[in-house]
Amino acid sequence: MFRKLVTSFVCFSLCLLSAQDRLPIDLTTEIEQVEEFPIEVDKLDEFIQSYYTLLDSEEYLKGFSFIKTDINTIHNWDKRLSGFLLKLMELRSGLRDQVTIYQIGDSHIKSGFLATTVRSSLKEYFEAGDSGQQGTLNYQFTGVNGGSFQNLLKNTLIFNRCKELSPDLIIISLGTNDAQGTYNAKRFKGEIAAFMDHLSAIQEDAVILFTLPPDSNKRGKHNADLEKVGFEIESWAEKHDYAWWDLSAVMGGKKSISKWRSEGLASKDMIHFSPQGYMLQGKLLYQALMRAYTSYAGADE
């Protein structure tokens, strides 16, 4: 019952978000509403906090046996994220005023549930350092319906935003739409190259984390092209010494979207996810980042 309430409360709670944290979302088109907000819950703030506490619970995650928390890691973090992780350490210790993260993605990111969960968790930890001098974790995101490496190349808003923010970390969460049409490996490699060349021209030596696309369906069946897309993104990242996070593997691998759907974590189209599902993904990404951070902090001591 509680899982169903969580899905409902997230939609309702949007009205309580501050102007800075309000999600750019159209509930009628972006998110499947499972049921109305339960009237018996009269203390919404406590309910929100209880869900974040639930996401922090290992027992809660263990309830989803298909989620592979043991492999929830950022690959190649030690080669390309060390400088960024140092900045996070300085932020927490009061030696840095601000760290900026910019996430670029498709409709998975546009809804805001995933990105806002990562942002809230990071802010809670890194803005609550022991120094008494609070810095700012500035986490911005842009999601575009139907976004892909190919069509976002022409999106001046995203590249202008990169130039304005000059982020310490850019998270690129694309690939779902690249695998929805007729897939061609050679063409896709060229589209990644063109996108990354343009991004590098905007921000030279950018620190980048790729998140591989989640498992989903195409035309009512498992989308086998997603593994091909994920492989090419991972290969590109490895070749150019970027970091990557394999969401598809962490969420359970091939055909795991069906298991997410059965738990109320995915939408009926078996491509998108429910608010609860996106927030769970956000918590998993946060945990992967923190795993890299604690490894770096331990090595630095």
ZIHUUR-V783489 format. One line per field, one symbol per residue. psi: psi as a letter, one per 40 degrees, with the letter a starting at -180 (. if undefined). Layout:
psi: ???
//
This chain:
psi: ddddddddddddedeeiiddehhgihddddhhhdiihheehegddddddddddddehddddddgeehgddegihhedddeedddddddddddeeehdihhhhhhaadddddedddddddddddddeefiedeghahhhhiihihhehidddedegddddddddddgidhhhhgiddddedahhhddddddddddddddddddgifihhhhhiiiiiihfeihgdeddddddddddddddefiiihgddddeeaheeddddddeeeiidefdiiiddddddddddddddddddddddddde.
//
